[in-house]
Every structure is written in structure tokens, then in C-alpha cells.
């Protein structure tokens, strides 16, 4: 896996679209591999950049659901619908 961790000073303006897309792809791959905690971390990093990202909220909700954290998953889905 690529190192897609964000540096403290990174903002949506300083992170390339390619890097953001790579983080989404990494998260989806981790979900498919059943590595839900790692996928969750990936989507949290994306939400640090863009807190109202419907896409990241939806995938985070899926990771939480797979971890049987249904109440948290529901909150992610609700937030995604209101963004």
C-alpha cells in the first residue's frame, strides 16, 4: 500500500486530486479485503480534508457497519444525506 497519511499542514488546497483519489481507492481495497479498521482510518483522513464529503461519509458508514458499529454507521449515513 502507498503511504497516504496526511501531514499536519495539508489542506484540501495542498493535496492533489490524485492523492485524494488514491486514498479513496486504498479505502475501497481495504474494505474488499475485510480490513475495516484500516479502511475506517483512510476515510477519517479524507474527512479531515473534507468534512462534508458524502462519498467519504458513505464509505466510512460502510466500514462502521461491517464492524457492527451500526449506530455510528447510521450517523455517517444521516450526515451524508444532509451535506
KAFEN-V340143 format. One record per residue. N is the residue number from 1. RES is the residue in one small letter. SS is DSSP state (a for helix, b for strand, c for the rest). PSI is psi in whole degrees, 0 to 359 (NA if undefined). OMEGA is omega in degrees with one decimal (none if undefined). Layout:
n & res & ss & psi & omega
N & RES & SS & PSI & OMEGA
N & RES & SS & PSI & OMEGA
This chain:
n & res & ss & psi & omega
1 & x & c & 145 & 174.8
2 & x & c & 153 & 175.6
3 & x & c & 103 & -177.9
4 & x & c & 16 & 177.8
5 & x & c & 142 & -178.5
6 & x & c & 144 & 174.5
7 & x & c & 156 & -176.7
8 & x & c & 324 & -174.9
9 & x & c & 357 & -177.4
10 & x & c & 139 & 178.8
11 & x & c & 168 & 177.5
12 & x & c & 332 & -178.8
13 & x & c & 336 & -176.5
14 & x & c & 353 & 179.5
15 & x & c & 131 & -176.9
16 & x & c & 155 & 176.0
17 & x & a & 325 & 178.5
18 & x & a & 318 & 179.9
19 & x & a & 320 & 178.4
20 & x & a & 315 & 177.7
21 & x & a & 324 & 177.7
22 & x & a & 323 & 177.7
23 & x & a & 319 & 176.4
24 & x & a & 315 & -179.2
25 & x & a & 320 & 177.5
26 & x & a & 315 & 179.3
27 & x & a & 317 & 178.9
28 & x & a & 319 & 178.0
29 & x & a & 316 & 178.9
30 & x & a & 320 & 176.1
31 & x & a & 314 & -179.1
32 & x & a & 330 & 179.7
33 & x & c & 357 & -179.0
34 & x & c & 15 & 179.3
35 & x & c & 72 & -170.5
36 & x & a & 322 & 178.8
37 & x & a & 318 & 179.4
38 & x & a & 321 & 176.9
39 & x & a & 318 & 178.8
40 & x & a & 317 & 178.3
41 & x & a & 321 & 179.2
42 & x & a & 314 & -179.1
43 & x & a & 330 & 173.7
44 & x & a & 321 & 177.5
45 & x & a & 319 & 178.1
46 & x & a & 322 & 179.3
47 & x & a & 336 & 172.6
48 & x & a & 324 & 179.1
49 & x & a & 320 & -175.4
50 & x & c & 87 & -174.3
51 & x & c & 340 & -178.4
52 & x & c & 24 & 178.9
53 & x & c & 111 & 179.1
54 & x & a & 321 & -178.7
55 & x & a & 311 & 179.7
56 & x & a & 320 & 178.3
57 & x & a & 320 & 178.9
58 & x & a & 314 & 178.8
59 & x & a & 323 & 176.5
60 & x & a & 318 & 176.9
61 & x & a & 320 & 178.6
62 & x & a & 316 & 178.4
63 & x & a & 316 & 178.4
64 & x & a & 319 & 178.4
65 & x & a & 316 & 179.9
66 & x & a & 335 & 177.3
67 & x & c & 10 & -178.5
68 & x & c & 30 & 175.7
69 & x & c & 66 & -169.1
70 & x & a & 322 & -179.8
71 & x & a & 318 & 178.4
72 & x & a & 320 & 178.1
73 & x & a & 316 & -179.5
74 & x & a & 319 & 178.8
75 & x & a & 321 & 177.2
76 & x & a & 314 & -179.8
77 & x & a & 318 & 178.7
78 & x & a & 317 & 179.3
79 & x & a & 321 & 179.0
80 & x & a & 325 & -179.6
81 & x & a & 339 & -177.2
82 & x & a & 356 & -179.8
83 & x & c & NA & none
